[in-house]
Amino acid sequence: MSATDPSSLYADHLSELKRRADEALARSGFDHLVVPSGTQHWQVFDDRDYPYAVNPQFKHWLPLTRLPYSWLVHTPGRKPQVIYYQPRDYWHVVPDAPNGWWVEHFDIHVIRKPEDALALLPKPAARCAIVGEAQSALGDYAPNNPEAAINYLEYRRSYKTPYEIALMRQAQRTAVRGHRAAEAAFREGRSEFDIHMAYCAAAGQDANDLPYGNIIALNEHGAVLHYTDLGRAAPSPLRSFLIDAGASACGYAADITRTYAKDAGGEFQALIDAVDAAQQKMCAAVRAGVDYKQLHIDAHLQLMAILKDFGVIRVSPQTALESGVSFAFFPHGLGHPIGLQVHDVAGFAESDRGGKIPRPEGHPYLRMTRVLEPGMVVTIEPGIYFIDMLLEELKEKGVADQVDWSRVDAFRPYGGIRIEDDVLCTDGAPENLTRPAFAAA
């Protein structure tokens, strides 16, 4: 069993979660932490359910992502409990009996009906910090989500344990298999839908497993930041491909973006190469003590320097930043925390007692404003796009003279460029979790 095998790291991970839970209970004044796994959600006026999504607080403790109507119970000084829902059912697949590296660490109670949990949950319900969605309520056990407990638990989730990092590396490897297959399908001239299917087949994951809907964008579709329509016919001519797609490992996410040009010797490929080089410098800047807000501003300046070199803008990077021109070409944030959720929690947290660090003025979509610390994992995803709506707004703002519109028109059919890696902040040099997975694939 290797030191990077999640099963060998789980006991220490669980010990850390118990310490955190004890502190959260002390701060919120409750005796028990109760975490429902979540329930199925049904479509209105129909008998079909939406894909089940487990409560992130539940999968933090357990490598279980398809176990609705179950509960995790932690009481300080006691062995934690799992109330494990395994119904008698011939319409749907029933969860396997509890098994795996986690089982020995819990007292496990198998129930056949959701309401059977009532006899097993700690009493009284009023002494329980119940962390979950309102729909998980069962009798008196309705999620109360105590603010003091949530603030502390979510803040501490920013610091990943070795167990969590091992699973995130595993998710990277799975996602990269999909990325390699998707690039090959693009080179073969296949449609967005076909590329998506190639990705899912290679990764061995579909919509029920992937941490978010794949963005598979050909040509000008790359200018739509969350493009998920999946065209059934390949455009002609085929110019470019932007893929933003991830994978999951026991509920932990990978989030990776790459951009490719059909013409490997053309100007758009040169622009991709320039963004890629800048992105690697940004990844290298993920250091303890660095303000993520400043990384975001620096990214704007670096990307505008590239556009100046390619003749797209006529002004200095600083002028482009101040005038809003840079926002038109790079309208999203540099990245976000990642872990149990793709856009993980506490990106704005001032401390483990609450509070919010505001975004820089003029940057409304930045998803993280904290100072980086060891154990944090963030994405670094700079982009350059040619988005008609935002470019028209530049003309309306009276700064059209800062842009060479003939150069914009030359790049507009390619949509845009985004390159994204997941990066671990350490006590020293950052560890890029994504690039080694590509090198090994």
Sequence and secondary structure as in RCSB ss.txt:
>XXXX:A:sequence
MSATDPSSLYADHLSELKRRADEALARSGFDHLVVPSGTQHWQVFDDRDYPYAVNPQFKHWLPLTRLPYSWLVHT
PGRKPQVIYYQPRDYWHVVPDAPNGWWVEHFDIHVIRKPEDALALLPKPAARCAIVGEAQSALGDYAPNNPEAAI
NYLEYRRSYKTPYEIALMRQAQRTAVRGHRAAEAAFREGRSEFDIHMAYCAAAGQDANDLPYGNIIALNEHGAVL
HYTDLGRAAPSPLRSFLIDAGASACGYAADITRTYAKDAGGEFQALIDAVDAAQQKMCAAVRAGVDYKQLHIDAH
LQLMAILKDFGVIRVSPQTALESGVSFAFFPHGLGHPIGLQVHDVAGFAESDRGGKIPRPEGHPYLRMTRVLEPG
MVVTIEPGIYFIDMLLEELKEKGVADQVDWSRVDAFRPYGGIRIEDDVLCTDGAPENLTRPAFAAA
>XXXX:A:secstr
  TT HHHHHHHHHHHHHHHHHHHHHHHT SEEEEE     B TTSS B      HHHHHHSS SS TT EEEE 
TTS  EEEEE    SSS     S STTGGGSEEEEESSGGGGGGTS S GGGEEE S GGG BTTB     HHHH
HHHHHHTTS  HHHHHHHHHHHHHHHHHHHHHHHHHHTT  HHHHHHHHHHHHT  TTTSSS  EEEEGGGGGST
T     SS  SS  EEEEEEEEEETTEEEEEEEEEESSTTSHHHHHHHHHHHHHHHHHHT  TT BHHHHHHHHH
HHHHHHHHHTTSB S HHHHHHHTHHHHHS S S  B SSSSS S TTEEETTEEE    TT TT    SB  TT
 EEEE  EEE  HHHHHHHHHTT GGGB HHHHHHHGGG EEE BEEEE  SSS EESSHHHHHH 
